[in-house]
Amino acid sequence: MFRDFLVALDPFVVWAFRVSDEPWAGFLIGSLILNLACVILGDVTSILARRLNRKVYGAYHDEMVKHHNLSVKALRNSDKDAYKAVNKQAHEAFGKYFFSQAGAFALSIWPLPFALAWMELRFGGIPMDLPFAIPGVGQSVFYPFFFIPIYIAVRLGDGKLLARIPV
C-alpha cells in the first residue's frame, strides 16, 4: 500500500529531476527542489501546530519563567528548602516546554522519510560514478550521499531566512 502511494506521487515529483537533459544536473536540481518542498511542507505543518497550540506552549513558557524567577528569589533569600522545591517545579515546567518544542520540530521533518522512500524507489541500488575517488568512499556513491547534505543545506538556509521574516 505504501509503495502504491509512492508510485502515485511519482508524477508530482519526477518532473523536477527532468528539468535538465544532463543527468547530474537533473539529479541535483531535482534533489534540491524535492528538499525545498520537504522543508516548506514541514515548516508549514510545524507553524500550524505551533499556532494551534500557542496557548498551551505559552502556558508552559510562562510557568517555566515564573518558577525560575521564584527559585532565584528563594536563592537570594537564602531559603534552601524553598529554592529546591521551586527549582524542581521549574525543571518540570522546562521539560514540558522543551518537549513541546521538540514535538513541533519533529513536525517540520515529517516529509523527509517520504522523500527518501520515493528516492529509494527511483534511485535505490543505482551507483553514481563520481568524477574522482573520495578516500574512504570510493569512486561511486548512492543517492543519500547527495540528498542528505542538500537537505541539511536547505534546512539551514530556510532557518536563516525564516529568522529574518516576521511570522
Buried (B, 14 or more C-beta within 10 A) or exposed (E): EEEEEBEEBEEEBEEBBEBEEEEEEBBBBBBBBBBBBBBEBBBEBBBEBBEEBEEEBEBBBEBBBBBBEBBBEBBEEEEEEBBEBBBEBBBEBBEBBEEBBEBBEEBBBEBBEBBBBBBBBBBEEEEBEBEEEEEEEEEEBBBBEBBBEBBEEBBEEBEEEEEEEEE
